[in-house]
Amino acid sequence: MKFKLPGKNKCGFTLLEVLVGAAILTASFVAILTAFDRLNRASGEMTNFVKANFLLEEGLEVVRIWRDLGWTNLSTWPDGQEYYVVWGHQDSPFDQDVDVGGTNSWATTTTPTLTDNRFDRRISISSVSRDGNGNIVTSGGSDDPGTKLATVIVRWTYGQIEMERQISAYFTNVF
């Protein structure tokens, strides 16, 4: 059985339903836009991680090119000194300008250089020591002039957070 109260207007109840529905839709849109914004930011930062990894790999390839062009390119590097790596025929602080047969080459510099106006990439080459059994050791042992440790470091900022990735590899004088 349905009761109908005298003097009650159903128009006000319909208006209330519309307002509640509009509030629910607005809250849903805000939640969706917030999720989209967070995903977009995460995607941008993931892109930076991927670029940093590519720069790390490219840094090791640069060291490999220098090694292949002549062991003195690595053996004369000041032990542990970090240098920025740039593409282009430039004078290097220690004549580490390696010409690959043209006007363009990889070179080192002490001048701070950013890649894509964001990434700070540096390379350092360190001496390697070996124990009496020929195993690489971090302390003690004797210097192995035919092996060098290359470390590539990439730094960038994300908001106010300093991000850093690094990779190291051993290179030997195979020629």
C-alpha positions, -999 to +999 in steps of 0.1 A: +000+000+000+013+034-009+008+064+014+006+099+000+011+127+024-009+157+017+010+189+009+043+172+001+060+181-032+080+155-050+099+182-070+123+189-041+131+152-038+141+151-075+163+181-071+181+164-042+186+133-063+202+154-090+225+171-066+237+138-050+242+123-085+262+154-096+284+151-064+291+115-071+300+122-107+323+151-097+341+129-071+345+101-096+360+125-122+384+140-096+395+105-086+401+095-122+420+127-130+442+123-099+450+087-108+458+098-144+481+126-131+500+102-109+504+076-136+516+103-160+543+114-135+553+079-129+556+073-166+578+104-170+601+093-142+603+058-157+614+074-189+642+092-170+653+058-156+654+043-190+674+072-204+698+070-175+703+033-182+710+040-219+735+067-209+752+042-185+755+016-213+767+043-238+793+054-213+807+018-211+807+017-249+827+049-250+853+033-228+853+002-250+859+024-281+888+041-264+903+008-253+899-006-289+916+025-303+946+021-281+953+009-245+971+042-237+937+059-238+929+041-206+963+035-191+971+073-190+939+082-174+945+098-139+935+071-114+900+076-101+895+110-116+860+117-128+855+134-162+824+145-181+820+128-215+810+148-245+805+142-282+826+165-303+862+171-311+874+191-280+906+195-261+908+172-232+924+180-198+948+151-202+949+146-240+921+120-238+906+133-270+901+102-291+896+109-328+877+081-346+887+092-380+868+124-385+859+157-369+836+140-344+848+120-315+842+113-278+861+135-255+864+142-218+861+176-200+861+189-165+834+214-175+801+203-161+780+191-190+744+179-190+729+155-215+694+165-226+696+194-201+690+169-173+715+141-170+750+146-155+772+117-168+808+111-156+833+084-162+862+074-140+890+048-147+907+032-117+937+009-114+931-028-105+951-049-081+954-086-080+965-110-053+991-138-057+965-161-074+956-135-100+922-126-084+911-090-084+912-076-049+900-042-036+929-038-012+964-051-011+978-071-040+999-057-068+989-034-096+978-050-128+987-025-156+967-045-182+933-042-164+913-011-155+880-006-137+856+019-155+828+034-136+800+054-152+778+075-130+746+093-142+729+118-119+697+138-124+670+155-102+634+144-098+616+173-081+640+180-052+654+144-050+688+137-064+688+104-083+719+084-092+727+053-111+761+038-118+776+008-135+812-006-134+831-029-157+866-043-160+885-036-192+917-055-202+944-048-227+935-074-253+956-059-281 
